Amino acid sequence: MTFQAPLAFLLQLNIWDMVQHSGPLVVFVLAILVCFSVSSWTVIFGKWQVFRGARRSNARFLRAFRKANGLEAVMIASEQYRPSPLVSVFDFGYEEIARQTKARGRVTNRATLERALQLGVSQELAKLERSMNWLATTASTSPFIGLFGTVMGIIRAFQDIGQMGSTSLRAVAPGIGEALITTAVGLFAAIPAAIFYNQFGHAIREIGARMDDFALEFLNLTERSFGD
C-alpha cells in the first residue's frame, strides 16, 4: 500500500506535459537524443536494404560465375548483377587481366592480379562500412547524454524541494519525470543502434569472407583460361 499511491500518481502524469514544462536544458537534451534516434534508424533501414540486396545479388552472380565458360562470358553477365559486391571485385580483376593480356597476350604477373582483387575487396568493404560509425556513436554516447538529462532532472527535484519546503511526491514529480524521460529516450536511442551495429558488423564480415573466397575462384578461373 505504501507504494501504490505514488505509483498511481506517476502513471497519471502526462509525458508530453512533463516535456513541455521541462527546463530548456532538458528539452535540448531530449532534442539531441531524438535526432540521434531518428538518424540511427535511418541508417539502420538503409543498411538493411543494402545488405539484403548484396546477399541476393552475390548469390545470383556467383551461380552465373561458376556456370560461365570464361571471363568474357562473366563480364557480359555481370551487368545484371551490378549491386553485388562480387561484381566490383570481378571488375578489378578483369581490368588487370585486360591490361596484362593487351601487352603480352597472357597473364604474366599473378601477384599484381592478386593485389587488384584485394583492392576491389577493400573498396567494397569500405562502402559496406559507411555510416556504421554513426551507429557506434549513438550506441555509446546516447546513454551518457540521457544520464546528463537525468542528473539535471534530479537537480530540479531538489530545487523544488527547497522552494516548496516539502518532500511530497507532487513536489518532486516534475524533476523525477524529467529524469526518467531522458533516461528512457537515451536507452531507446542506444539499444537499437547497438543491436544493429553488431548485426551489421557480422554481415560485413560474412560478405568480406565471401569476397575473399571469390577472389580465389577468380584466380583459379584465370589460371584455367590463360595459364601462367
C-alpha positions in Angstrom: 0.0 0.0 0.0 2.9 2.3 0.7 4.0 2.4 -3.0 0.6 2.2 -4.6 -0.3 5.8 -4.2 3.0 7.2 -5.6 2.8 4.7 -8.4 -0.7 5.7 -9.3 0.2 9.3 -9.3 3.2 8.7 -11.6 1.0 6.8 -14.0 -1.4 9.7 -14.2 1.4 12.1 -15.3 1.2 13.1 -18.9 4.6 12.6 -20.6 4.0 15.4 -23.1 3.0 17.8 -20.4 6.2 16.9 -18.5 8.3 17.6 -21.6 6.5 20.9 -22.2 7.2 22.1 -18.6 10.8 20.9 -18.6 13.6 23.3 -18.4 15.3 24.5 -21.6 18.4 22.4 -20.9 16.4 19.1 -20.5 14.4 19.9 -23.7 17.7 20.5 -25.5 19.0 17.1 -24.3 15.8 15.4 -25.4 16.1 17.1 -28.8 19.6 15.8 -29.2 18.5 12.2 -28.3 15.6 12.3 -30.7 18.0 13.4 -33.5 20.4 10.6 -32.6 17.5 8.1 -32.7 16.0 9.3 -36.0 19.4 9.3 -37.7 20.3 5.9 -36.4 17.0 4.4 -37.6 17.6 6.0 -41.0 21.0 4.3 -41.2 19.5 1.0 -39.9 16.8 0.9 -42.6 19.2 1.9 -45.3 21.8 -0.6 -44.3 19.2 -3.4 -44.0 18.3 -2.8 -47.7 21.9 -2.7 -48.8 22.9 -6.0 -47.0 19.7 -7.8 -48.2 20.4 -6.7 -51.8 24.1 -7.6 -51.6 23.4 -11.1 -50.3 20.8 -11.7 -53.0 22.9 -10.3 -55.8 26.1 -12.1 -54.6 24.3 -15.5 -54.7 23.0 -14.9 -58.2 26.2 -13.6 -59.6 28.2 -16.4 -58.0 26.0 -19.0 -59.7 26.4 -17.3 -63.0 30.2 -17.1 -62.5 30.5 -20.8 -61.8 28.5 -21.7 -64.8 30.4 -19.4 -67.2 32.9 -20.9 -69.7 35.3 -17.9 -69.4 35.9 -14.4 -68.1 34.3 -12.8 -71.2 31.0 -14.6 -70.6 31.1 -13.5 -66.9 31.8 -9.9 -68.0 28.7 -9.8 -70.2 26.5 -11.4 -67.5 27.8 -9.2 -64.7 25.9 -6.2 -65.8 22.6 -7.6 -64.5 24.1 -8.2 -61.1 25.7 -4.8 -60.6 24.6 -4.2 -57.0 26.6 -7.3 -56.0 30.0 -6.5 -54.2 31.4 -9.5 -56.0 30.8 -7.8 -59.3 33.1 -4.9 -58.2 35.8 -7.4 -57.2 35.4 -9.1 -60.6 35.8 -5.7 -62.4 39.1 -5.0 -60.6 40.4 -8.4 -61.6 39.1 -8.3 -65.1 40.6 -4.9 -65.8 44.0 -6.1 -64.5 43.8 -9.1 -66.8 42.9 -6.9 -69.7 46.0 -4.7 -69.1 48.3 -7.7 -68.9 46.9 -9.6 -71.9 46.9 -6.5 -74.0 50.6 -6.1 -73.6 51.8 -9.8 -73.8 48.7 -11.8 -74.7 48.6 -13.6 -71.4 48.6 -13.1 -67.7 52.2 -12.6 -66.7 52.0 -11.3 -63.1 49.9 -13.2 -60.7 50.9 -11.0 -57.7 49.6 -7.9 -59.4 46.3 -9.6 -60.2 46.0 -10.6 -56.5 46.6 -7.1 -55.4 44.0 -5.8 -57.8 41.4 -8.2 -56.4 42.3 -7.2 -52.9 41.8 -3.6 -53.8 38.3 -4.5 -55.0 37.6 -6.3 -51.8 38.8 -3.3 -49.7 36.8 -0.8 -51.7 33.6 -2.8 -51.3 34.2 -3.3 -47.5 34.7 0.5 -47.2 31.3 1.0 -48.9 29.6 -1.5 -46.6 31.1 0.1 -43.5 29.9 3.6 -44.4 27.8 5.1 -41.7 28.5 2.3 -39.3 30.4 4.7 -37.1 27.2 6.7 -36.6 25.5 3.6 -35.1 28.5 3.0 -32.8 28.5 6.7 -31.7 24.7 6.5 -31.0 25.1 3.3 -29.0 28.0 4.6 -26.9 27.0 8.2 -26.3 23.2 8.3 -26.1 23.1 6.7 -22.6 25.5 9.3 -21.3 23.6 12.1 -22.8 20.4 10.7 -21.2 22.3 10.4 -17.9 23.1 14.1 -18.2 19.4 14.9 -18.5 18.7 12.6 -15.6 21.1 14.5 -13.4 19.5 17.8 -14.4 16.1 16.4 -13.6 17.2 15.3 -10.1 18.8 18.7 -9.5 15.4 20.3 -10.4 13.7 17.9 -8.0 16.0 19.1 -5.1 15.4 22.7 -6.1 11.7 22.2 -5.9 12.0 20.6 -2.5 13.9 23.6 -1.3 11.5 26.1 -2.8 8.3 24.4 -1.6 9.7 23.1 1.6 8.0 19.8 1.0 9.2 16.3 0.2 5.9 15.1 -1.1 5.6 13.3 -4.5 3.8 16.3 -6.0 6.8 18.5 -5.2 9.4 16.3 -6.7 7.4 14.6 -9.5 8.3 17.2 -12.3 12.0 16.8 -11.7 11.8 13.0 -11.4 9.7 12.9 -14.5 12.3 14.8 -16.5 15.0 12.4 -15.2 13.0 9.3 -16.2 12.1 10.6 -19.6 15.7 11.5 -20.6 16.9 8.1 -19.3 14.2 6.3 -21.3 14.9 8.3 -24.5 18.6 7.7 -24.2 18.2 4.0 -23.9 15.6 4.0 -26.8 18.2 5.6 -29.0 21.2 3.5 -27.8 19.8 -0.1 -27.7 18.7 -0.5 -31.3 21.9 1.2 -32.5 24.0 -1.3 -30.5 21.9 -4.3 -31.7 22.1 -3.5 -35.3 25.7 -2.4 -35.2 26.6 -5.9 -34.1 24.3 -7.5 -36.6 25.6 -5.4 -39.5 29.2 -6.0 -38.4 28.6 -9.7 -38.6 27.1 -9.2 -42.1 30.1 -7.2 -43.2 32.5 -9.9 -42.0 30.4 -12.6 -43.8 30.4 -10.6 -47.1 34.1 -9.9 -46.7 34.8 -13.6 -46.4 32.7 -14.3 -49.4 34.6 -11.8 -51.4 37.9 -13.3 -50.4 36.7 -16.7 -51.4 35.5 -15.3 -54.7 39.0 -13.8 -55.3 40.4 -17.3 -55.1 37.8 -18.7 -57.5 38.7 -15.8 -59.9 42.4 -16.7 -59.8 41.5 -20.4 -60.4 39.4 -19.4 -63.5 42.2 -17.2 -64.7 44.8 -20.0 -64.5 42.4 -22.3 -66.4 41.8 -19.7 -69.1 45.3 -18.2 -69.5 47.8 -20.1 -67.6 50.9 -18.6 -66.0 
